[in-house]
Amino acid sequence: RSGLPDYAFARTASASVRCLSSTGNSEHLEMLKQIQRKRVSLEKSAEAVEELRRLGKLEHANDFAKAIRACDRGDKWEIAISLLAEMIDAAITPSDAVSAQVSSMCERLGKIDHLQTLLDSGQVHKPAITEVANTADVGSRKRYSRGALLQRLRRRKASPSELESTVATLVEDGHLDSVHGYTLALRMADSGEQWEWAVQLLDMCRKGPGLDVTACNTGIAACARSLQWERALMVLDDMSRDDVVPDFETYHKATSACSRSGKW
């Protein structure tokens, strides 16, 4: 090392950059926490959104997703709808997860009409959010949006009968007609630690539209989260039978399943 130049200045500059970055991230996280606190007023939360904008933390789809997630936790439906409209105005396509979250929140808080007003105004006409809740009666049953139904799979305390009814409704309403629909359901099952339903959804998808690597990876992740390493490896093993080629993420998640369970 004695023959190498001393880069003390570079190290000092790097430390300064890290410090500034840490400070910015700290402010950013504090603003998100403020939005998600239910006791914080709507006015204060709106100010926090403006601060996020000033910090440059409201420019990309992922930034909006984090802010909308905070609104969901804090029941700030007005701000969530405003952010959704802003995304559309900025030509930022909302992901299915973001659209489902806004729809589910408005439905949960009884504010679905406000979201519907935004849709009817023509401001929002992206494919990603066309499945907003339709509460019209179909026969004797009230119909819910895909987003609202998927959110039920995230409930860790949901009873087996509730989960079975939710999946049956998803099928009946045509929300599981594609591998993409199944993948969304698998992600919710993963989040809710419903590994049994993740395995069952994979089997349903296999018999229906057919599996792809993303669906399989999500199923493996769900098993890994619940320490079901054997099930995770079974999904990996079945991929060859289903003509699905594993990728790097597949092996990473399968390895993680074994690592979490101490099964090397």
N, C-alpha and C positions, 0 to 999 in steps of 0.2 A: 504493500500500500504506500510505502514511502516514495515510490517513483510516480505516484499519481498526483495530479494537482488537487489542491484543497478547494472544494466547491462550497465554502462556508456561506457565501452570498446566496447561492442557489438554494441552499437548505433553509436559510432565513426567509427568503422570498416564498418558498413552498409552505413553510409554517404559517406565514402571514395569510396566504391564500386559503389554507385550511381553516384558519381562525375566522376569516371573513365568511367563508362558506358555512361554517358551523353556526355563526351568528344569524345568517340569513335563514337557515333551516329552522333554527330555534324560533324566530319570529313567525315563520310560515306555519309551524306546528301549533304555536300558541293561537294564531288566528283561527285555524281549523277547530281547535278545542273550544274556542269561544263560540263558534257557530253551532257546535253540537251540544252545547249546554242548554238545556230546556229552560232554565231560569233567566238566561240572557235574553234581553228584549230583541224584537225584530230589528229595531233601529241600530242597536249595537252590532248585531250580526251583519247587517248590511254594510256597516262601517268596516267590519272585519274583511268582508269580501273586497271592498275597495282597497284595503291594505294589501290583500293578496295580489291584487292587480298591480299595485305600485311596486311590489317586490318582484314582479315578473313571474308570479306563480299562478297565473290564470291565463295561459296562452295556448296550451296544448290540451288534447282530449283527456289525457291522464290527469291534468290539473283540475279540469272541470269535474271529472269523475270523483276526485277526492273531496271537492267542495260540495258536490251533490250528496255524497255519502254522509258528510258531516251534517248537512241539512236534514237528511232522513233521520239521523239519530237525535237531532234537536227539534224535530217536528216543524222545521222552517219551510213549509211547502211553498210559500210565496216566492222565496228566494230560489228554491230548486227549479220552479217553473221558469223564472226569469233567466236562470243560468242555461236552462235547456233551450230557450228561445235565442239566447245570445250565441250559443253554439251553432245553431242553424244559420243565424245572420252572418256568422264568421266562416261559414262553409266548413264547419268541423262536424263530421258525421258522428252522432252519438252511437256508442256501442249498444248492443242488445241489453247488456247488463245495466247500463245507465238508464236506458229507456224504461226497462222493467222496474228499476228502483223508483223512478219518479212516479210511474203509474201506480205501483204498489203503495207508495207513501200517500198519494192523493186518495186512493181508494180506502186506505186504512183510516185516514183522518176525515173521510167524508167530503173531500174536496175535488172529486173526480170531474165535476161539472166545470171547474175552473180550467182544468187541463184540457177538457173537451172544447172549451171556448177557444183556447189557443190553437187547437187543431182545426176547428171550423173557420178560424180567421184566415187560414191559408198560409200562415207563417211557417208552419211545420208540415212538411210533406215529404219527409225522408222515409224510405222503407223501414228503417230501424225502429221507428216508433209508430207504425201503423196499427200495432196490436194493443192499443190502449183499451182499458176495461170497457166492455159493453155490458151494462147491467140489465139489459132487456131480458124479460123472462123468455125462456125457451121451454115450452111445455109448462111443467110445474116447477122447473128448476131455474135459479138465477145463474146467469153466465158470468164468469169472471175472466179477466185477462190472463194471458200466459204468465206475465210478470207476477201477478198476485198469487197465482197457483204455485209458481216455482218458489216463491218466498216461503211457502208452507213447508217445503222440503228442508229448509234451513232450521226449522224449529227442533232443537235437540230434545225437547220434552214432549214432542208430538207422539200420540199413541199410534200403535200399529194400524188401527182401523182408520185413523185420520190420514196417515200416509198412503194407505191402500186406496182410500177414496180420492185423494188428491191425484195419484197417478192414473186412476181410472178416468177421472175427469179430464186430465191432460190428453189422454188417448181419445176419449169421446169427442172432445172439442177440436181434434186435429192438430194439437200442438206437438205431437210426437210422430209426425209423418216423415221427418227427415233426420239424418244423423246429427245435423246441427241442433235440432230441437232436443234430441237425447243428450247431446253434450252439455247444453245449458242445464238440463235437469240433473245430470251427473255432477256438475259443479256445485249446484245447490245441495245435493246429497253429501258431497264432500265437505262443504262448509258446515252442514248440520251434523256431521259425524254419523251419517246414516249409511254405513258401509254395506249393510245387507241389501238396502235398496239400490245402492250403486251397482252391486253384482247383478241384481235382478234387472235393472235398467239396461245393463250391457247385454244380457241375454235377450231381452225384448228387442233391442236394437239389432242384434245379430239375426234374429228371425224376421225383422222388418226391413228397414232400408239398408242394413249392412253397416258394419263398423268401419271406422277409419282410425288412424294413429292418434288423433287428438282425443277421441272418445275413450280409447283404451288407456291413454296416459292419464286422463282424468279419473278413470275407474281405479287405476293403480294407486293414484294419489289418495283417493278416498279410503282405500284399504290401508295404506301406509299411515294415514292420520289416526286410524283406530287400532294401530298395531296388529293388523291382520296380515302379517308378512306372507303366510302361506297362500292366502287368497290372492295377494298381489302377484306372487310368482305364478299362480295358476292363470291369471289374466295374461301375463307375459307369455306363458307357454301356449295358450290358446290362440295367440295372434298369428302364429304360423299356420294353424288350421284355418283361420279366417282370411288368409292371404293378406295380412296387414304387416307391413315392414316396420319393425321398431326403429326409432331414431335415438339420438343422444338423450333426449328428455325421458324416453321410456326406460332406458337403463339407469338413468340417474334416479328416477322415482322408485324403481324396483330396488335399487341399492339402498335408498333411503328407508324403504320399508323394512329391510333386513337390519339396517343399522339401528333404527329406532327400537326394534325389538331385541337387539343384542344377538341377532342370528347371523353371524358372519360365516 
